[in-house]
Amino acid sequence: MDEPQIYSSLDEVFRELFDDDNINLTPETTAEDVDGWDSFNHLNIIVAVEMKFGVRFETAEIEHLANIGDMVRLIVAKSG
């Protein structure tokens, strides 16, 4: 799966979790950019992403995610 496909899949995950069809993620998107993305929903995002892509994130990896671009790069690294 290439990066554009990952972004498209992440858009689907976020749109479903936040019930917002207008979410369009970019590499620079952070929690501050998505209404309702709090610490509780962060956990829901991680679980949903792990299930969607069949990957498993370590706690240290999650702590270092600064934006969606970081998440995409991590998904690519774990999927390869």
C-alpha positions as CSV (number, residue, x, y, z in Angstrom):
1,M,0.0,0.0,0.0
2,D,1.5,3.4,-1.0
3,E,1.2,6.6,0.9
4,P,-1.8,8.1,-1.0
5,Q,-3.7,4.8,-0.3
6,I,-2.8,5.0,3.3
7,Y,-4.0,8.6,3.6
8,S,-7.3,7.6,1.9
9,S,-7.7,4.7,4.3
10,L,-6.9,7.0,7.3
11,D,-9.5,9.5,6.1
12,E,-12.0,6.7,6.2
13,V,-11.0,5.7,9.7
14,F,-11.1,9.3,11.0
15,R,-14.4,10.1,9.3
16,E,-16.0,7.1,10.9
17,L,-14.6,7.7,14.4
18,F,-15.4,11.4,14.4
19,D,-18.6,11.1,12.3
20,D,-17.4,13.8,10.0
21,D,-17.3,13.3,6.2
22,N,-15.3,16.5,5.8
23,I,-12.1,15.2,7.3
24,N,-9.2,15.3,4.9
25,L,-5.9,14.5,6.5
26,T,-2.6,15.9,5.4
27,P,0.9,15.1,6.7
28,E,0.8,18.2,8.9
29,T,-2.6,17.3,10.5
30,T,-2.4,17.1,14.3
31,A,-4.9,16.5,17.1
32,E,-5.5,20.3,17.3
33,D,-6.9,20.2,13.7
34,V,-9.6,17.6,14.3
35,D,-12.5,18.5,16.5
36,G,-12.9,15.9,19.3
37,W,-9.4,14.4,19.0
38,D,-8.6,14.1,22.7
39,S,-6.6,11.6,24.6
40,F,-9.5,9.1,24.8
41,N,-10.1,9.3,21.0
42,H,-6.4,9.1,20.4
43,L,-6.5,5.5,21.8
44,N,-9.5,4.7,19.6
45,I,-7.5,6.0,16.6
46,I,-4.5,3.9,17.4
47,V,-6.6,0.7,17.8
48,A,-8.6,1.4,14.6
49,V,-5.4,2.1,12.6
50,E,-3.7,-1.0,13.9
51,M,-6.8,-3.1,12.9
52,K,-7.2,-1.4,9.5
53,F,-3.5,-1.9,8.5
54,G,-2.7,-5.1,10.4
55,V,0.2,-3.4,12.3
56,R,1.0,-3.1,16.0
57,F,2.5,0.1,17.5
58,E,4.8,0.1,20.5
59,T,4.0,2.7,23.2
60,A,7.3,4.5,22.5
61,E,6.4,4.8,18.8
62,I,2.9,6.2,19.6
63,E,4.5,8.8,22.0
64,H,6.7,10.1,19.2
65,L,3.8,10.7,16.7
66,A,3.7,14.4,16.2
67,N,1.3,14.5,13.2
68,I,-0.4,12.3,10.6
69,G,2.7,12.3,8.4
70,D,4.6,10.5,11.2
71,M,1.8,8.0,11.5
72,V,1.8,7.3,7.8
73,R,5.6,6.8,7.8
74,L,5.3,4.4,10.7
75,I,2.5,2.4,9.0
76,V,4.7,2.2,5.9
77,A,7.7,1.0,8.0
78,K,5.6,-1.6,9.8
79,S,3.8,-2.8,6.6
80,G,7.0,-3.4,4.6
